[in-house]
């Protein structure tokens, strides 16, 4: 069967599974809609958290970024996994012990202020819309290639599916759908990685094949990383394994991006809300442990996938005649995500580090999806990867929609504007809010401000600059006041958002020499976080202490339970 036929079968079966789970998990209470009735086991929640976490950026875009960035692409591995350690140690058990439905609800109660809660709602919605734009874009990319529709149509199809199971089952439906989606995405990621590792190095374990010798082709007998370094030198590109050299990110920027991703992980509202779904603080800790195990399976495989794809892609295309280009190239060329620009008119594809001579334009987000085709794996494997990419994007999009929905319906309307609203009315409002949110998300998916992982990195920077300091101080500092929290959140997110918007929309061509301290927009969240900590601390010491009951609450949530 063809790739298209296999894709319709496998994607159709997985979609039927997701919708079936959502239907049988549908809820009729706000507790079920927001936090799944707080009855999810740590193992299931860990798997759901991993799926919620491993978005289109992890599945589709991360290996693509490493493939093009080489060594410095490790910022995504270190930042996104290290953040879970912070989450497990500093936040997850304490927020679960507090027992509220949402992060803004915690902020409002801890900082004894509806104004603080409103600022937190604004931050949660802004971060979630930034993040969800990357997910919808990922959905569009997968659909555009494997279902042979344009990217925009793919985004619209993804919107419809997410809206169906997110609004029907709420957090309960999303949780068990995400368990299924994790199973699909990890199998889809590992099968081609194992097959390609075996084919290229004779070692079926990708993490070991990454450091093994190539067994076939023009570089047979060379270690894989030595081969890719030699290929890069021949093409005039910085060595793949080199760090902090010309053409790669500087040390300060690498440090800033890694830190922003790490603390952003611990401040993302759609991840934090997952720890409200388990029965106890101890279960929240174990959820974080299980999530790290499940995430590690993919994250330790990604560098190998990136390198295998890089070597195969260059060897397949560089120096080849465009008229005889491989089938995978002509298939992806239809999507507009890869194209040949014949600058010298000889019909030969030239891939070069010199932009004046380079004739191959590649969207980084296609690397993982195209990898099985480049390696000539069976059609069913290619289709499985498509299903995995959709599972990764849709699982995170659903979690983000719930954050947006709960922030508006529960934290604004129910808590501030209509406290007399019935549970049935609140549930209906939450579903309508999710519907509007998915339309906005679809617009940003069709008009994204960057690569999938790049857009997601912006969301992490915003979370690092707004939520992380306030949550950590809210748990560990009884002296932090509402005035400090409000000032800190606003200063952090406005500075970070302003910096990102300026350099992404008004001064796109700016480089390291124009960035503050040489820090790119992806890493500026670190500076925003430090600004937030400083402003919150200073303002808190200049304002009266929190009420005695709030100080007692801070002490109580840290007691063992």
Secondary structure by P-SEA (a helix, b strand, c coil): ccaaaaaaaaaaaaaaaaaaaaaaaccccccccccccccccaaaaaaaaaaaaccccccccaaaaaaaaccccaaaaaaaaaaaaaaacccaaaaaaaccccaaaaaaaaaccaaaaaaaaaaaaaaaaaaaaaaaaaaaaaaaccccccaaaaaaaaaaaaaaaaaaccaaaaaaaaaaaaaaaaaaacaaaaaaaaaccccccaaaaaaccccccccccccaaaaaaaaaaaacccccccccccccccaaaaaaaaaaaaaaaaccaaaaaaaaacccaaaaaaaaaaaaaaaaaaaaaaaaaaaaaaaaaaaaccccccccccaaaaaaaaaccbbbbccccccbbbbcccccccccccccccccccccccccccaaaaaaaaaaaaaaaaaaaaaaaaaaaaaaccccccccccccccaaaaaaaaaaaaaaaaaaaaaaaacccccaaaaaaaaaaaaaaccaaaaaaacccccccaaaaaaaaaaaaaaaaaaaaaaacccccccccccccccccccaaaaaaaaaaaaaaaaaaacccccaaaaaaaaaaaccc
